[in-house]
Amino acid sequence: MQKIREIEKDLIKKELPDFKVGDQVRVLVRLKEAEDKYRLQPFEGLIIAKNGMGIKTSITVRKVSYGEGVERVFPVNSPNVDSIEIVKKGRVKRSKLYYLRKTVSQKASKIEGI
């Protein structure tokens, strides 16, 4: 078990900001276009859930795009996640913000502007 922890310690990204549930973030995702070409695509939204710990940490980011709610789950330590930037800090009292899924898009955009 100790050897697994040592291996995981080397694979964890160290340059990540201190983000929490309720923060609005911009996640830059590496997308492969050609055999040896990559581009960065931003996904900006609100963190509604944070799961796991250590190398298995993942975040669920939700945004409203053209009146439709879109959610993506990002493994934080994945090589496809280039960087995570905090756009705006949020202050919430819950650890999971799943209630935002039920809100109408106009209400959700107001709430997501925390």
Biopython code that builds the backbone (N, CA, C, O; Angstrom):
import numpy as np
from Bio.PDB.StructureBuilder import StructureBuilder

atoms = [
    (1, "MET", "N", (0.827, -1.188, 0.000)),
    (1, "MET", "CA", (0.000, 0.000, 0.000)),
    (1, "MET", "C", (0.875, 1.256, 0.000)),
    (1, "MET", "O", (0.543, 2.260, -0.630)),
    (2, "GLN", "N", (1.981, 1.181, 0.708)),
    (2, "GLN", "CA", (2.891, 2.332, 0.789)),
    (2, "GLN", "C", (3.499, 2.630, -0.576)),
    (2, "GLN", "O", (3.682, 3.796, -0.925)),
    (3, "LYS", "N", (3.812, 1.601, -1.349)),
    (3, "LYS", "CA", (4.405, 1.809, -2.673)),
    (3, "LYS", "C", (3.412, 2.474, -3.615)),
    (3, "LYS", "O", (3.795, 3.304, -4.439)),
    (4, "ILE", "N", (2.146, 2.114, -3.497)),
    (4, "ILE", "CA", (1.117, 2.729, -4.343)),
    (4, "ILE", "C", (1.009, 4.216, -4.034)),
    (4, "ILE", "O", (0.899, 5.033, -4.949)),
    (5, "ARG", "N", (1.039, 4.571, -2.763)),
    (5, "ARG", "CA", (0.971, 5.983, -2.377)),
    (5, "ARG", "C", (2.166, 6.764, -2.898)),
    (5, "ARG", "O", (2.017, 7.915, -3.306)),
    (6, "GLU", "N", (3.338, 6.165, -2.891)),
    (6, "GLU", "CA", (4.532, 6.842, -3.398)),
    (6, "GLU", "C", (4.444, 7.082, -4.904)),
    (6, "GLU", "O", (4.842, 8.141, -5.390)),
    (7, "ILE", "N", (3.926, 6.108, -5.636)),
    (7, "ILE", "CA", (3.758, 6.263, -7.082)),
    (7, "ILE", "C", (2.713, 7.333, -7.377)),
    (7, "ILE", "O", (2.908, 8.162, -8.265)),
    (8, "GLU", "N", (1.603, 7.318, -6.635)),
    (8, "GLU", "CA", (0.553, 8.317, -6.841)),
    (8, "GLU", "C", (1.035, 9.721, -6.517)),
    (8, "GLU", "O", (0.610, 10.688, -7.150)),
    (9, "LYS", "N", (1.919, 9.837, -5.536)),
    (9, "LYS", "CA", (2.426, 11.147, -5.134)),
    (9, "LYS", "C", (3.163, 11.828, -6.291)),
    (9, "LYS", "O", (3.102, 13.050, -6.426)),
    (10, "ASP", "N", (3.854, 11.053, -7.122)),
    (10, "ASP", "CA", (4.572, 11.615, -8.263)),
    (10, "ASP", "C", (3.629, 12.039, -9.385)),
    (10, "ASP", "O", (3.960, 12.942, -10.154)),
    (11, "LEU", "N", (2.460, 11.405, -9.493)),
    (11, "LEU", "CA", (1.539, 11.677, -10.595)),
    (11, "LEU", "C", (0.551, 12.801, -10.321)),
    (11, "LEU", "O", (-0.103, 13.280, -11.248)),
    (12, "ILE", "N", (0.429, 13.230, -9.071)),
    (12, "ILE", "CA", (-0.509, 14.300, -8.724)),
    (12, "ILE", "C", (0.044, 15.629, -9.208)),
    (12, "ILE", "O", (1.218, 15.937, -9.004)),
    (13, "LYS", "N", (-0.827, 16.426, -9.864)),
    (13, "LYS", "CA", (-0.423, 17.754, -10.337)),
    (13, "LYS", "C", (-0.231, 18.672, -9.137)),
    (13, "LYS", "O", (-1.041, 18.687, -8.211)),
    (14, "LYS", "N", (0.846, 19.429, -9.172)),
    (14, "LYS", "CA", (1.169, 20.291, -8.038)),
    (14, "LYS", "C", (0.796, 21.753, -8.274)),
    (14, "LYS", "O", (0.730, 22.533, -7.324)),
    (15, "GLU", "N", (0.548, 22.137, -9.540)),
    (15, "GLU", "CA", (0.297, 23.535, -9.853)),
    (15, "GLU", "C", (-1.192, 23.877, -9.882)),
    (15, "GLU", "O", (-1.571, 24.884, -10.481)),
    (16, "LEU", "N", (-2.038, 23.077, -9.259)),
    (16, "LEU", "CA", (-3.473, 23.332, -9.259)),
    (16, "LEU", "C", (-3.831, 24.394, -8.227)),
    (16, "LEU", "O", (-3.255, 24.416, -7.139)),
    (17, "PRO", "N", (-4.785, 25.284, -8.559)),
    (17, "PRO", "CA", (-5.241, 26.266, -7.574)),
    (17, "PRO", "C", (-6.136, 25.606, -6.526)),
    (17, "PRO", "O", (-6.566, 24.466, -6.698)),
    (18, "ASP", "N", (-6.408, 26.315, -5.462)),
    (18, "ASP", "CA", (-7.267, 25.807, -4.404)),
    (18, "ASP", "C", (-8.714, 26.148, -4.751)),
    (18, "ASP", "O", (-9.187, 27.237, -4.425)),
    (19, "PHE", "N", (-9.417, 25.234, -5.406)),
    (19, "PHE", "CA", (-10.797, 25.479, -5.811)),
    (19, "PHE", "C", (-11.738, 24.665, -4.949)),
    (19, "PHE", "O", (-11.377, 23.610, -4.427)),
    (20, "LYS", "N", (-12.971, 25.182, -4.806)),
    (20, "LYS", "CA", (-13.989, 24.523, -4.002)),
    (20, "LYS", "C", (-15.285, 24.464, -4.790)),
    (20, "LYS", "O", (-15.393, 25.046, -5.870)),
    (21, "VAL", "N", (-16.267, 23.759, -4.244)),
    (21, "VAL", "CA", (-17.588, 23.723, -4.854)),
    (21, "VAL", "C", (-18.181, 25.122, -4.762)),
    (21, "VAL", "O", (-18.094, 25.772, -3.720)),
    (22, "GLY", "N", (-18.780, 25.580, -5.845)),
    (22, "GLY", "CA", (-19.359, 26.918, -5.895)),
    (22, "GLY", "C", (-18.492, 27.916, -6.633)),
    (22, "GLY", "O", (-18.951, 29.014, -6.949)),
    (23, "ASP", "N", (-17.238, 27.558, -6.918)),
    (23, "ASP", "CA", (-16.353, 28.451, -7.667)),
    (23, "ASP", "C", (-16.658, 28.351, -9.151)),
    (23, "ASP", "O", (-17.012, 27.287, -9.658)),
    (24, "GLN", "N", (-16.516, 29.471, -9.835)),
    (24, "GLN", "CA", (-16.638, 29.460, -11.289)),
    (24, "GLN", "C", (-15.231, 29.304, -11.851)),
    (24, "GLN", "O", (-14.344, 30.097, -11.536)),
    (25, "VAL", "N", (-15.022, 28.283, -12.684)),
    (25, "VAL", "CA", (-13.683, 27.955, -13.170)),
    (25, "VAL", "C", (-13.670, 27.865, -14.699)),
    (25, "VAL", "O", (-14.702, 27.703, -15.350)),
    (26, "ARG", "N", (-12.469, 27.977, -15.231)),
    (26, "ARG", "CA", (-12.231, 27.748, -16.650)),
    (26, "ARG", "C", (-11.244, 26.594, -16.740)),
    (26, "ARG", "O", (-10.099, 26.702, -16.302)),
    (27, "VAL", "N", (-11.704, 25.486, -17.316)),
    (27, "VAL", "CA", (-10.878, 24.295, -17.465)),
    (27, "VAL", "C", (-10.404, 24.249, -18.916)),
    (27, "VAL", "O", (-11.218, 24.242, -19.839)),
    (28, "LEU", "N", (-9.086, 24.217, -19.114)),
    (28, "LEU", "CA", (-8.529, 24.108, -20.455)),
    (28, "LEU", "C", (-8.257, 22.637, -20.747)),
    (28, "LEU", "O", (-7.440, 21.999, -20.083)),
    (29, "VAL", "N", (-8.958, 22.108, -21.754)),
    (29, "VAL", "CA", (-8.891, 20.698, -22.103)),
    (29, "VAL", "C", (-8.096, 20.547, -23.392)),
    (29, "VAL", "O", (-8.320, 21.283, -24.354)),
    (30, "ARG", "N", (-7.168, 19.593, -23.412)),
    (30, "ARG", "CA", (-6.384, 19.318, -24.623)),
    (30, "ARG", "C", (-7.176, 18.394, -25.531)),
    (30, "ARG", "O", (-7.577, 17.301, -25.130)),
    (31, "LEU", "N", (-7.399, 18.847, -26.766)),
    (31, "LEU", "CA", (-8.093, 18.028, -27.756)),
    (31, "LEU", "C", (-7.142, 17.708, -28.892)),
    (31, "LEU", "O", (-6.402, 18.572, -29.365)),
    (32, "LYS", "N", (-7.170, 16.466, -29.321)),
    (32, "LYS", "CA", (-6.303, 16.038, -30.406)),
    (32, "LYS", "C", (-7.007, 16.314, -31.726)),
    (32, "LYS", "O", (-8.114, 15.827, -31.957)),
    (33, "GLU", "N", (-6.362, 17.102, -32.601)),
    (33, "GLU", "CA", (-6.945, 17.425, -33.898)),
    (33, "GLU", "C", (-6.373, 16.549, -35.002)),
    (33, "GLU", "O", (-7.125, 15.956, -35.775)),
    (34, "ALA", "N", (-5.068, 16.463, -35.080)),
    (34, "ALA", "CA", (-4.414, 15.610, -36.069)),
    (34, "ALA", "C", (-3.531, 14.628, -35.307)),
    (34, "ALA", "O", (-3.634, 14.512, -34.086)),
    (35, "GLU", "N", (-2.673, 13.930, -36.021)),
    (35, "GLU", "CA", (-1.826, 12.935, -35.355)),
    (35, "GLU", "C", (-0.925, 13.551, -34.302)),
    (35, "GLU", "O", (-0.752, 12.981, -33.224)),
    (36, "ASP", "N", (-0.352, 14.701, -34.599)),
    (36, "ASP", "CA", (0.564, 15.321, -33.648)),
    (36, "ASP", "C", (0.195, 16.777, -33.364)),
    (36, "ASP", "O", (1.059, 17.567, -32.981)),
    (37, "LYS", "N", (-1.079, 17.143, -33.547)),
    (37, "LYS", "CA", (-1.540, 18.500, -33.260)),
    (37, "LYS", "C", (-2.579, 18.467, -32.145)),
    (37, "LYS", "O", (-3.501, 17.651, -32.155)),
    (38, "TYR", "N", (-2.411, 19.361, -31.199)),
    (38, "TYR", "CA", (-3.349, 19.510, -30.102)),
    (38, "TYR", "C", (-3.784, 20.960, -30.022)),
    (38, "TYR", "O", (-3.052, 21.865, -30.423)),
    (39, "ARG", "N", (-4.992, 21.173, -29.498)),
    (39, "ARG", "CA", (-5.434, 22.533, -29.216)),
    (39, "ARG", "C", (-6.096, 22.540, -27.851)),
    (39, "ARG", "O", (-6.538, 21.505, -27.352)),
    (40, "LEU", "N", (-6.157, 23.720, -27.255)),
    (40, "LEU", "CA", (-6.772, 23.865, -25.942)),
    (40, "LEU", "C", (-8.175, 24.428, -26.103)),
    (40, "LEU", "O", (-8.364, 25.467, -26.737)),
    (41, "GLN", "N", (-9.149, 23.751, -25.536)),
    (41, "GLN", "CA", (-10.527, 24.221, -25.584)),
    (41, "GLN", "C", (-10.977, 24.552, -24.166)),
    (41, "GLN", "O", (-10.933, 23.689, -23.290)),
    (42, "PRO", "N", (-11.413, 25.802, -23.926)),
    (42, "PRO", "CA", (-11.869, 26.160, -22.581)),
    (42, "PRO", "C", (-13.299, 25.691, -22.325)),
    (42, "PRO", "O", (-14.138, 25.702, -23.225)),
    (43, "PHE", "N", (-13.560, 25.285, -21.100)),
    (43, "PHE", "CA", (-14.905, 24.938, -20.640)),
    (43, "PHE", "C", (-15.095, 25.712, -19.352)),
    (43, "PHE", "O", (-14.485, 25.388, -18.332)),
    (44, "GLU", "N", (-15.939, 26.735, -19.392)),
    (44, "GLU", "CA", (-16.105, 27.609, -18.235)),
    (44, "GLU", "C", (-17.466, 27.379, -17.609)),
    (44, "GLU", "O", (-18.491, 27.425, -18.289)),
    (45, "GLY", "N", (-17.469, 27.133, -16.316)),
    (45, "GLY", "CA", (-18.722, 26.892, -15.626)),
    (45, "GLY", "C", (-18.531, 26.840, -14.124)),
    (45, "GLY", "O", (-17.469, 27.180, -13.604)),
    (46, "LEU", "N", (-19.567, 26.413, -13.441)),
    (46, "LEU", "CA", (-19.614, 26.363, -11.990)),
    (46, "LEU", "C", (-19.329, 24.949, -11.511)),
    (46, "LEU", "O", (-19.872, 23.987, -12.054)),
    (47, "ILE", "N", (-18.484, 24.817, -10.504)),
    (47, "ILE", "CA", (-18.219, 23.493, -9.919)),
    (47, "ILE", "C", (-19.412, 23.127, -9.050)),
    (47, "ILE", "O", (-19.702, 23.811, -8.069)),
    (48, "ILE", "N", (-20.109, 22.043, -9.409)),
    (48, "ILE", "CA", (-21.265, 21.631, -8.613)),
    (48, "ILE", "C", (-20.952, 20.429, -7.737)),
    (48, "ILE", "O", (-21.727, 20.113, -6.834)),
    (49, "ALA", "N", (-19.831, 19.750, -7.981)),
    (49, "ALA", "CA", (-19.475, 18.597, -7.151)),
    (49, "ALA", "C", (-17.974, 18.350, -7.248)),
    (49, "ALA", "O", (-17.348, 18.603, -8.277)),
    (50, "LYS", "N", (-17.423, 17.858, -6.168)),
    (50, "LYS", "CA", (-16.019, 17.457, -6.112)),
    (50, "LYS", "C", (-15.994, 16.070, -5.486)),
    (50, "LYS", "O", (-16.506, 15.870, -4.385)),
    (51, "ASN", "N", (-15.396, 15.109, -6.193)),
    (51, "ASN", "CA", (-15.415, 13.717, -5.742)),
    (51, "ASN", "C", (-14.002, 13.163, -5.645)),
    (51, "ASN", "O", (-13.092, 13.618, -6.338)),
    (52, "GLY", "N", (-13.836, 12.185, -4.786)),
    (52, "GLY", "CA", (-12.569, 11.479, -4.668)),
    (52, "GLY", "C", (-11.522, 12.274, -3.922)),
    (52, "GLY", "O", (-11.751, 13.398, -3.475)),
    (53, "MET", "N", (-10.352, 11.642, -3.804)),
    (53, "MET", "CA", (-9.231, 12.312, -3.157)),
    (53, "MET", "C", (-7.938, 11.757, -3.732)),
    (53, "MET", "O", (-7.912, 10.660, -4.291)),
    (54, "GLY", "N", (-6.879, 12.521, -3.590)),
    (54, "GLY", "CA", (-5.601, 12.091, -4.120)),
    (54, "GLY", "C", (-5.588, 12.141, -5.625)),
    (54, "GLY", "O", (-6.019, 13.124, -6.228)),
    (55, "ILE", "N", (-5.096, 11.083, -6.232)),
    (55, "ILE", "CA", (-4.991, 11.052, -7.685)),
    (55, "ILE", "C", (-6.355, 10.845, -8.353)),
    (55, "ILE", "O", (-6.503, 11.114, -9.545)),
    (56, "LYS", "N", (-7.341, 10.376, -7.606)),
    (56, "LYS", "CA", (-8.663, 10.087, -8.162)),
    (56, "LYS", "C", (-9.629, 11.266, -8.062)),
    (56, "LYS", "O", (-10.828, 11.080, -8.267)),
    (57, "THR", "N", (-9.158, 12.449, -7.759)),
    (57, "THR", "CA", (-10.023, 13.611, -7.608)),
    (57, "THR", "C", (-10.652, 13.990, -8.936)),
    (57, "THR", "O", (-9.974, 14.051, -9.961)),
    (58, "SER", "N", (-11.954, 14.245, -8.911)),
    (58, "SER", "CA", (-12.645, 14.713, -10.108)),
    (58, "SER", "C", (-13.621, 15.810, -9.715)),
    (58, "SER", "O", (-14.105, 15.859, -8.584)),
    (59, "ILE", "N", (-13.902, 16.695, -10.676)),
    (59, "ILE", "CA", (-14.854, 17.765, -10.444)),
    (59, "ILE", "C", (-15.919, 17.715, -11.529)),
    (59, "ILE", "O", (-15.642, 17.339, -12.668)),
    (60, "THR", "N", (-17.138, 18.099, -11.166)),
    (60, "THR", "CA", (-18.230, 18.210, -12.121)),
    (60, "THR", "C", (-18.482, 19.682, -12.351)),
    (60, "THR", "O", (-18.779, 20.422, -11.413)),
    (61, "VAL", "N", (-18.364, 20.112, -13.600)),
    (61, "VAL", "CA", (-18.523, 21.525, -13.952)),
    (61, "VAL", "C", (-19.781, 21.649, -14.794)),
    (61, "VAL", "O", (-19.995, 20.872, -15.724)),
    (62, "ARG", "N", (-20.617, 22.635, -14.461)),
    (62, "ARG", "CA", (-21.885, 22.852, -15.164)),
    (62, "ARG", "C", (-21.917, 24.256, -15.735)),
    (62, "ARG", "O", (-21.526, 25.223, -15.081)),
    (63, "LYS", "N", (-22.394, 24.350, -16.975)),
    (63, "LYS", "CA", (-22.601, 25.658, -17.582)),
    (63, "LYS", "C", (-23.909, 25.612, -18.359)),
    (63, "LYS", "O", (-24.407, 24.539, -18.696)),
    (64, "VAL", "N", (-24.463, 26.802, -18.640)),
    (64, "VAL", "CA", (-25.671, 26.907, -19.439)),
    (64, "VAL", "C", (-25.256, 27.429, -20.801)),
    (64, "VAL", "O", (-24.757, 28.548, -20.918)),
    (65, "SER", "N", (-25.461, 26.623, -21.828)),
    (65, "SER", "CA", (-25.073, 26.981, -23.180)),
    (65, "SER", "C", (-26.312, 27.020, -24.067)),
    (65, "SER", "O", (-26.958, 25.993, -24.274)),
    (66, "TYR", "N", (-26.644, 28.184, -24.587)),
    (66, "TYR", "CA", (-27.821, 28.374, -25.439)),
    (66, "TYR", "C", (-29.097, 27.886, -24.762)),
    (66, "TYR", "O", (-29.944, 27.257, -25.397)),
    (67, "GLY", "N", (-29.230, 28.181, -23.462)),
    (67, "GLY", "CA", (-30.428, 27.817, -22.724)),
    (67, "GLY", "C", (-30.492, 26.369, -22.277)),
    (67, "GLY", "O", (-31.482, 25.957, -21.673)),
    (68, "GLU", "N", (-29.469, 25.594, -22.558)),
    (68, "GLU", "CA", (-29.428, 24.174, -22.194)),
    (68, "GLU", "C", (-28.282, 23.947, -21.214)),
    (68, "GLU", "O", (-27.171, 24.428, -21.437)),
    (69, "GLY", "N", (-28.543, 23.220, -20.133)),
    (69, "GLY", "CA", (-27.503, 22.932, -19.158)),
    (69, "GLY", "C", (-26.569, 21.839, -19.641)),
    (69, "GLY", "O", (-27.014, 20.799, -20.126)),
    (70, "VAL", "N", (-25.270, 22.079, -19.507)),
    (70, "VAL", "CA", (-24.256, 21.113, -19.936)),
    (70, "VAL", "C", (-23.346, 20.833, -18.752)),
    (70, "VAL", "O", (-22.866, 21.757, -18.095)),
    (71, "GLU", "N", (-23.110, 19.552, -18.481)),
    (71, "GLU", "CA", (-22.211, 19.162, -17.395)),
    (71, "GLU", "C", (-21.108, 18.278, -17.937)),
    (71, "GLU", "O", (-21.327, 17.447, -18.818)),
    (72, "ARG", "N", (-19.907, 18.475, -17.390)),
    (72, "ARG", "CA", (-18.786, 17.593, -17.726)),
    (72, "ARG", "C", (-18.060, 17.233, -16.449)),
    (72, "ARG", "O", (-17.931, 18.051, -15.539)),
    (73, "VAL", "N", (-17.592, 16.009, -16.393)),
    (73, "VAL", "CA", (-16.801, 15.545, -15.259)),
    (73, "VAL", "C", (-15.347, 15.501, -15.711)),
    (73, "VAL", "O", (-15.014, 14.854, -16.704)),
    (74, "PHE", "N", (-14.487, 16.195, -14.971)),
    (74, "PHE", "CA", (-13.070, 16.262, -15.302)),
    (74, "PHE", "C", (-12.250, 15.570, -14.230)),
    (74, "PHE", "O", (-12.318, 15.970, -13.068)),
    (75, "PRO", "N", (-11.472, 14.542, -14.574)),
    (75, "PRO", "CA", (-10.480, 14.028, -13.627)),
    (75, "PRO", "C", (-9.375, 15.088, -13.515)),
    (75, "PRO", "O", (-8.731, 15.417, -14.511)),
    (76, "VAL", "N", (-9.164, 15.600, -12.354)),
    (76, "VAL", "CA", (-8.269, 16.752, -12.156)),
    (76, "VAL", "C", (-6.838, 16.426, -12.553)),
    (76, "VAL", "O", (-6.148, 17.288, -13.096)),
    (77, "ASN", "N", (-6.376, 15.223, -12.302)),
    (77, "ASN", "CA", (-4.986, 14.859, -12.573)),
    (77, "ASN", "C", (-4.784, 14.212, -13.944)),
    (77, "ASN", "O", (-3.731, 13.628, -14.200)),
    (78, "SER", "N", (-5.770, 14.308, -14.817)),
    (78, "SER", "CA", (-5.668, 13.727, -16.148)),
    (78, "SER", "C", (-4.694, 14.530, -17.011)),
    (78, "SER", "O", (-4.616, 15.750, -16.869)),
    (79, "PRO", "N", (-3.953, 13.874, -17.897)),
    (79, "PRO", "CA", (-3.074, 14.614, -18.809)),
    (79, "PRO", "C", (-3.856, 15.423, -19.834)),
    (79, "PRO", "O", (-3.298, 16.339, -20.438)),
    (80, "ASN", "N", (-5.133, 15.112, -20.047)),
    (80, "ASN", "CA", (-5.955, 15.885, -20.974)),
    (80, "ASN", "C", (-6.420, 17.208, -20.393)),
    (80, "ASN", "O", (-6.808, 18.101, -21.146)),
    (81, "VAL", "N", (-6.391, 17.359, -19.081)),
    (81, "VAL", "CA", (-6.718, 18.638, -18.446)),
    (81, "VAL", "C", (-5.422, 19.425, -18.336)),
    (81, "VAL", "O", (-4.533, 19.087, -17.555)),
    (82, "ASP", "N", (-5.332, 20.496, -19.146)),
    (82, "ASP", "CA", (-4.101, 21.274, -19.188)),
    (82, "ASP", "C", (-3.972, 22.156, -17.948)),
    (82, "ASP", "O", (-2.943, 22.136, -17.273)),
    (83, "SER", "N", (-5.020, 22.932, -17.648)),
    (83, "SER", "CA", (-4.974, 23.790, -16.470)),
    (83, "SER", "C", (-6.383, 24.120, -16.016)),
    (83, "SER", "O", (-7.348, 23.971, -16.766)),
    (84, "ILE", "N", (-6.480, 24.564, -14.789)),
    (84, "ILE", "CA", (-7.744, 25.007, -14.207)),
    (84, "ILE", "C", (-7.516, 26.398, -13.648)),
    (84, "ILE", "O", (-6.622, 26.604, -12.826)),
    (85, "GLU", "N", (-8.327, 27.362, -14.095)),
    (85, "GLU", "CA", (-8.213, 28.744, -13.622)),
    (85, "GLU", "C", (-9.490, 29.108, -12.883)),
    (85, "GLU", "O", (-10.587, 28.776, -13.333)),
    (86, "ILE", "N", (-9.354, 29.785, -11.761)),
    (86, "ILE", "CA", (-10.520, 30.245, -11.017)),
    (86, "ILE", "C", (-10.917, 31.602, -11.572)),
    (86, "ILE", "O", (-10.130, 32.548, -11.550)),
    (87, "VAL", "N", (-12.161, 31.691, -12.075)),
    (87, "VAL", "CA", (-12.678, 32.946, -12.609)),
    (87, "VAL", "C", (-13.272, 33.768, -11.475)),
    (87, "VAL", "O", (-13.013, 34.966, -11.365)),
    (88, "LYS", "N", (-14.081, 33.109, -10.622)),
    (88, "LYS", "CA", (-14.732, 33.806, -9.524)),
    (88, "LYS", "C", (-14.908, 32.846, -8.360)),
    (88, "LYS", "O", (-15.324, 31.703, -8.552)),
    (89, "LYS", "N", (-14.598, 33.296, -7.170)),
    (89, "LYS", "CA", (-14.799, 32.484, -5.972)),
    (89, "LYS", "C", (-16.264, 32.527, -5.572)),
    (89, "LYS", "O", (-16.916, 33.564, -5.689)),
    (90, "GLY", "N", (-16.778, 31.407, -5.102)),
    (90, "GLY", "CA", (-18.157, 31.339, -4.658)),
    (90, "GLY", "C", (-18.235, 31.002, -3.183)),
    (90, "GLY", "O", (-17.298, 30.459, -2.597)),
    (91, "ARG", "N", (-19.374, 31.336, -2.596)),
    (91, "ARG", "CA", (-19.593, 31.015, -1.189)),
    (91, "ARG", "C", (-20.897, 30.247, -1.084)),
    (91, "ARG", "O", (-21.974, 30.829, -1.214)),
    (92, "VAL", "N", (-20.810, 28.959, -0.853)),
    (92, "VAL", "CA", (-21.998, 28.116, -0.747)),
    (92, "VAL", "C", (-21.932, 27.333, 0.552)),
    (92, "VAL", "O", (-20.871, 27.180, 1.157)),
    (93, "LYS", "N", (-23.094, 26.839, 0.965)),
    (93, "LYS", "CA", (-23.167, 26.099, 2.221)),
    (93, "LYS", "C", (-23.327, 24.602, 2.018)),
    (93, "LYS", "O", (-23.465, 23.855, 2.986)),
    (94, "ARG", "N", (-23.310, 24.156, 0.765)),
    (94, "ARG", "CA", (-23.490, 22.740, 0.476)),
    (94, "ARG", "C", (-22.264, 22.186, -0.219)),
    (94, "ARG", "O", (-21.493, 22.927, -0.829)),
    (95, "SER", "N", (-22.092, 20.886, -0.124)),
    (95, "SER", "CA", (-20.953, 20.261, -0.791)),
    (95, "SER", "C", (-21.313, 19.782, -2.190)),
    (95, "SER", "O", (-20.422, 19.569, -3.012)),
    (96, "LYS", "N", (-22.583, 19.611, -2.477)),
    (96, "LYS", "CA", (-23.059, 19.219, -3.809)),
    (96, "LYS", "C", (-24.173, 20.197, -4.204)),
    (96, "LYS", "O", (-25.106, 20.426, -3.434)),
    (97, "LEU", "N", (-24.070, 20.761, -5.388)),
    (97, "LEU", "CA", (-25.047, 21.743, -5.855)),
    (97, "LEU", "C", (-25.933, 21.151, -6.945)),
    (97, "LEU", "O", (-26.162, 21.784, -7.975)),
    (98, "TYR", "N", (-26.431, 19.937, -6.717)),
    (98, "TYR", "CA", (-27.231, 19.264, -7.728)),
    (98, "TYR", "C", (-28.581, 19.942, -7.939)),
    (98, "TYR", "O", (-29.229, 19.700, -8.957)),
    (99, "TYR", "N", (-29.022, 20.782, -7.009)),
    (99, "TYR", "CA", (-30.306, 21.456, -7.165)),
    (99, "TYR", "C", (-30.283, 22.434, -8.339)),
    (99, "TYR", "O", (-31.347, 22.853, -8.796)),
    (100, "LEU", "N", (-29.120, 22.806, -8.833)),
    (100, "LEU", "CA", (-29.039, 23.705, -9.985)),
    (100, "LEU", "C", (-29.537, 23.032, -11.259)),
    (100, "LEU", "O", (-29.886, 23.719, -12.220)),
    (101, "ARG", "N", (-29.575, 21.718, -11.284)),
    (101, "ARG", "CA", (-30.054, 21.003, -12.461)),
    (101, "ARG", "C", (-31.540, 21.252, -12.699)),
    (101, "ARG", "O", (-31.996, 21.253, -13.842)),
    (102, "LYS", "N", (-32.288, 21.459, -11.634)),
    (102, "LYS", "CA", (-33.734, 21.617, -11.748)),
    (102, "LYS", "C", (-34.151, 23.046, -12.074)),
    (102, "LYS", "O", (-35.288, 23.271, -12.488)),
    (103, "THR", "N", (-33.276, 23.994, -11.900)),
    (103, "THR", "CA", (-33.650, 25.378, -12.115)),
    (103, "THR", "C", (-33.808, 25.673, -13.596)),
    (103, "THR", "O", (-33.121, 25.093, -14.437)),
    (104, "VAL", "N", (-34.711, 26.570, -13.898)),
    (104, "VAL", "CA", (-34.918, 27.002, -15.282)),
    (104, "VAL", "C", (-33.680, 27.785, -15.693)),
    (104, "VAL", "O", (-33.014, 28.391, -14.853)),
    (105, "SER", "N", (-33.376, 27.771, -16.975)),
    (105, "SER", "CA", (-32.109, 28.325, -17.443)),
    (105, "SER", "C", (-31.905, 29.773, -17.016)),
    (105, "SER", "O", (-30.782, 30.163, -16.696)),
    (106, "GLN", "N", (-32.971, 30.583, -17.003)),
    (106, "GLN", "CA", (-32.804, 31.980, -16.610)),
    (106, "GLN", "C", (-32.425, 32.080, -15.132)),
    (106, "GLN", "O", (-31.555, 32.870, -14.765)),
    (107, "LYS", "N", (-33.073, 31.284, -14.291)),
    (107, "LYS", "CA", (-32.733, 31.279, -12.875)),
    (107, "LYS", "C", (-31.331, 30.730, -12.669)),
    (107, "LYS", "O", (-30.568, 31.250, -11.854)),
    (108, "ALA", "N", (-30.995, 29.686, -13.403)),
    (108, "ALA", "CA", (-29.689, 29.050, -13.241)),
    (108, "ALA", "C", (-28.568, 30.004, -13.603)),
    (108, "ALA", "O", (-27.525, 30.009, -12.948)),
    (109, "SER", "N", (-28.764, 30.807, -14.632)),
    (109, "SER", "CA", (-27.707, 31.748, -15.012)),
    (109, "SER", "C", (-27.501, 32.794, -13.928)),
    (109, "SER", "O", (-26.384, 33.272, -13.731)),
    (110, "LYS", "N", (-28.572, 33.155, -13.221)),
    (110, "LYS", "CA", (-28.422, 34.113, -12.111)),
    (110, "LYS", "C", (-27.697, 33.472, -10.944)),
    (110, "LYS", "O", (-26.842, 34.095, -10.314)),
    (111, "ILE", "N", (-28.045, 32.207, -10.654)),
    (111, "ILE", "CA", (-27.417, 31.512, -9.536)),
    (111, "ILE", "C", (-25.958, 31.215, -9.861)),
    (111, "ILE", "O", (-25.092, 31.344, -8.995)),
    (112, "GLU", "N", (-25.681, 30.823, -11.092)),
    (112, "GLU", "CA", (-24.308, 30.477, -11.461)),
    (112, "GLU", "C", (-23.410, 31.692, -11.498)),
    (112, "GLU", "O", (-22.189, 31.557, -11.570)),
    (113, "GLY", "N", (-23.990, 32.869, -11.450)),
    (113, "GLY", "CA", (-23.178, 34.083, -11.360)),
    (113, "GLY", "C", (-22.862, 34.415, -9.914)),
    (113, "GLY", "O", (-22.747, 35.588, -9.556)),
    (114, "ILE", "N", (-22.720, 33.388, -9.073)),
    (114, "ILE", "CA", (-22.456, 33.555, -7.633)),
    (114, "ILE", "C", (-21.254, 34.433, -7.420)),
    (114, "ILE", "O", (-20.872, 34.691, -6.279)),
]
sb = StructureBuilder()
sb.init_structure("model")
sb.init_model(0)
sb.init_chain("A")
sb.init_seg("    ")
for serial, (resi, resn, name, xyz) in enumerate(atoms, 1):
    if name == "N":
        sb.init_residue(resn, " ", resi, " ")
    sb.init_atom(name, np.array(xyz, "f"), 0.0, 1.0, " ", f" {name:<3s}", serial, name[0])
structure = sb.get_structure()
